[in-house]
């Protein structure tokens, strides 16, 4: 699910210690636990899960049935008691809810009009986590290095621990992409050591990739799978080479997503 908002809006400036700045909310992941109420001055466009009771719209709000690429949806719009203009787009078959509240009815309308269902998002990330345990080694240099040394861009696709839906994505370019490529190529060879099973909350099992790094340079594109949230099978894998993932490396590619994440306490490079 994709929406469009003004470029000056923040991403995931919501929840504990949120400001009054307009924000998109999606795939927030692990967050600090404190209560910061949402003020009527806050403008929000949120992509989340639909559930019974998720929308407490005034019965007087306008309701209409719409279609997104052949998928049935319900659109609701109206002005709330706090003065903001509310809008919802519910897609029951996908269990998705887009919730919008702004100071301008035209802004709310434009955001709802922009909603799209996409199999691959604007950063090139698949909407579902790949089922394979290893990526295909599609880049011609995959055998000699984990990542191309001079990438044009690196797309970060984050799926997380629960479910296979894409949670968030970002695209790095320029010095940011080059720095991440250098850090990937400096990672120690081989997978991370498995954690002591006694320290795991769940029975150890090789996890799917928490994130995909789609790296592109003049020679082509390649994908690096990253597994870091479990107790076993953690590391980096481009289909030809494996290397260890560290806490500092995870921070490097997760920070641009503005998404909370977790990993086992013994992950190297704290």
Helices and strands as residue ranges (DSSP letters): E 10-11, E 23-25, E 44-49, E 62-68, E 71-79, E 85-91, E 96-102, H 105-113, E 153-158, E 168-173, H 174-185, G 197-199, E 211-217, E 220-227, E 235-237, E 242-243, H 247-254, G 255-257
